[in-house]
Amino acid sequence: MNMKKIRQFLQQEDLNFLLTNRIPRTALTRFMGWFSQIRNRHVCRASIAIWKLFTDLDLSDARKQQFDSLHDCFTRELLPGARTVDAGADILTSPCDAIVGACGAVEGREVFQAKGFPYSITDLFGPTQDTAAFQDGVFVTLRLTSAMYHRFHAPQDCVVEHVTHISGDTWNVNPIALARVERLFCRNERAVLRTRLTAGGQPIALVPVAAILVASLRLHFLDLLLHLGYKGPNEIACQARFAKGEEMGWFQHGSTILVFAPKGFALCDGIAAGTRIRMGQALLRMSAGGGQGLDPS
């Protein structure tokens, strides 16, 4: 059986869901975290070779081509100039390379992870966070596949004012699981980054969501690693300033980032479910005076 047929076999919906969800998800995720840190060139090369067989992994734009571990490859940096950041003052750019999932208007405080599967942003953000600023706003789901560049960047000049870490499960977040598991994003390990744009003061929220094999998040402005074993404070106040396109952190593997903006923002042309987007491309556009004066707290 050739690799194309093997991929097609593994991508059958029922089998894919069984293989990636009806297993000890947390235990496998912890194991992957350990395995990816093994600093052995032979183990690393063999792992990357197998990874390439099942994905479209492309390392041509990586800053370096030799890696010390699988983790080193997962969290690789890019060559200078590998991504172009849209400089428009009214544009929020994509924080990461991704495939766009569900996106569009926030209906009151409800959004959809897939057709027929709504969830509340109140559930997503957790009980400590007021979500009024994003009522009737707009959202975009950005799914990072395992082969993609895994670092994420500021969508506009902004200040990160607060981080909420919410422990949870590690369900797969691919479309097959999203169409079968209700409120999946509200079940998984995640962090809520509350930011405010430097120029207009509008609130923007970034919600990185973990998944199976992916439950570690590194934020440059916090001296800690958010992961399944994290026992520190869940509410973290901060004042971290970022320029548009500046790196904010990374996932250990690949997962999802949900972006929320208040009324006055709209999807940029070409942004729709299934669109492939790169970090720095136009994601959301702010109308004149859009979202001015909203309070995210």
N, C-alpha and C positions, 0 to 999 in steps of 0.2 A: 504494500500500500504506500503510495507516494505521499509527500508532506501535504500537498493540497487536499487530498482525500482525508488525511488524518485531521487537518484543521476543520474541514467541513463536518466530520464526524463529531469532533469535540464541541463544535458550535451549535449542535442541535439543542434547541431551547430546553427541553426536559433534562437532557444529560448535562448541559452546562449548569443549570440551576442545581442539580443534584451534586455535581462535582465541586461547586464553589460555595455551596451554602449548607447542604445536609452533611456537614463534617464538623469536627471540633474547631470552629473558626478561631476562637481566641488562642487555643493551644498552637494551631498552625501558624497564626500570626506571630506569636512569641518565638516560635522556632525559626521562622523566616527572618525575624529581627536578629536572632543570634547567628544564623547561617550567613546572612549577608555581610556580617562584620568580620568573617574569617579572612585574615590577611595572608593569603597564599596565592601567588600568581597562577599556579596550575589550576587550583579550584576556581579562581576567578575566571580564567580564560574558558574553562570547560562550561561554567555556568552561563557565561555570555553567549557562547556558541549555541547552547541549547535554547537560550532565550531568543536568539535570532531565528531559530527554526520555526517558532510558533508566533512570532510577532514581526512587525515591520521596523524593528529597531534600526536606527540610522545614527551613527556616531560621527558622521563626517563634519558636523559643526561643533563638536566637543573641543574644549580648550586643550585637552590632552587625550592621547589615544591608548596609553597604557594605564591600567587601573590596579590598585593594590587590593581591592576587594569588590564584591558585588555592590555593596553599599556605596563605594567610591564611584561606581558607574551610575547607580541610581541617581545620585545627587550631583552629577557632573555639572561643571560650569560650561558656558558657551564661549566660543571664540569672540573676541571683540567685533562688534558690528554684525553679528549673526542675526540680530533682530532689530527692526526699525520701530521706534516708538512714535506714534502719531502725536505731533506737538500741539494740536488744536486745543485752545483754552477751554472750549466748550465740550471737549471729548473726554470720556472715561475710557481708557484702553483696557484690553484684556490683561488680567494679571498673570496669565499663564498660557502655555500652549494647551489646546483642548479641543474637544468636540462639543458643540453647543447642544445641550439637552433641552428640557422644557424651559420656556422663557416667555416673557410678556408682562401683562398687567397683574399686579397684586389685587385680587378682588376682595376689598375690605382688608382682612388680614389672612386671607387664604390664597394658597398657590397650589400648583400641581407638580408632582414628581413625574407623572405619566398620565395618560388619558384615563380618567375615572379614578385616579388616586390622589385626592387632595390632602393637604396638610396645613396646619396653622403655623404661621411664623412665630406665634407665641410659644408653641411647643418646641419649635426649632431653636429659638433663642434661649429658652429656659425660663423658669419662673422669676428670676431676679431681674430680667430685662424688660423694659417698656418698649414695645414695638410700634407705638403710635406714629412715630416719624415716618414709617414705611407703609402705613395704611394707604391703600389705593395708589401705591407707587409702582415700581417696575422691578423685575428680577430676571436673572440669567443663571442657568445651571451650566457649569463648565466641567466636563468630565475629562480627566487626564488618564490616558491609557498607560499601561505599564512601560511601553516603549518610549513615551514622550519625555521631553525635558521636564524635570520635576520641581524646578524652583519657581517661586512666584514673586511678583513685583507690584509696586504701588501703581494703581490705575490713574492717579493724578497727584499733584502736590497735596499732601495731607498730613494730619497728625493722628496717630493711633492713641486713643484716650483710654481704652479699656479692653481687656481680654477676659472672656468667660470660658473656662474649660469645663466641658460636660462629658463625663465618662459614659460609656455605652458599649454596644455590640460592635461587631466587625462584619456585617453583612456585605456581600459583594454589591457594588453600586452600578453594575452594568445595566443596560436597558431591560434585559431579561428579568433581573431581580426587581427592578423598579416597577415593572408591570405586574408583579406578583405579591410583593410585600408592602402592605399598607404603611404609610408614614415612615418609610425606611430611613430617610435622613434624620428623623427625630429619634431614631433608635440607636444610631451609630455614635461612636466616639467623635467629638467635634470641638471646635473652638469658635467663638464668636468674637471677631475683631471689630470694635466700634471705632470708626474713624470720622474725622471732620475735614472737609476740604479747606485748604489754606486760604484760597482766594475768597470764596463766597460763604464759607461756614456750613455748607450743606452736609448732612450726615450720610455716610456710606457705610454699609456693613459688608464684610467679607467673612464667609463661614466655611472654612476648610473642614471637610468631613472625611474621616478615616474609613477604611474598608478592609476586607480580608487581605492579609499580608501587609497592610499599610495602617499602622496605628502609632506612628511617631511623627511629630511635627516640630520642626526647629524654627523658632522665631528669633531673628538676629537681635532684637531689642530686649529680649528677656534672657537672662542667664540660666535657662533651664530647658529641658526637653519634655514636651508634652507627649505622653504615651500611656499605654494601658496600665503600667505600674506607677504612674505619677500619683503622689500622695500629698502634694503641696496645696496651696490655696487655689480655690476654683475661681475666685474673683481677683483680678490683677489690674490695678490702676497703673497707668503709664502716660507718658508724654513723649512719644517717639515720632520725630518728624522725618518725612520721606519726600524726596523729589519724585516726580513722575518717572516711572520706569526703574526706579531704584529697587534693588533686591530686598525683599522683606523676610524671606525664609524659604524652607523647602519641606516637601514630603519625603519620607524614606523610600517610597516606591512610586505610587501614583494614586490618584483618588479623584475627589470632586471639590470644587470651590463654588459656592453660591454667592452671587453678588446682588445686593439690594440697594436701591436708590429711591428717594422720595418722589412725590409728584413733581412734575416739571422735567423729568428725564424720559427718554424714549429710546428704543432699540435703534441702533444705526442700520443703515441700508445693508441688506445681505445677511443680517443676523437672524437665524432661524434654526429650529431643531435640525440637527444633522450637519450644520456648517462646521467645517474645520477652521480653526482660528489660531493665530500665533500670538504670543505675548507681544504687546505693543500695538496691535491692530485696534482700530476703532470698535468699541463695544456699545457704549451708551452715549447719547448726545443730550446736552442740557439746553432747554429752550431759554430764551431771554428772560432773566429773572426767575428761572425755574428753581423751585426748592429753597428760595432764599428765606433765611431766618428760622428754619425748622430746628427744633430742639430734639436731639437724639436721646436725651436722658429720660 
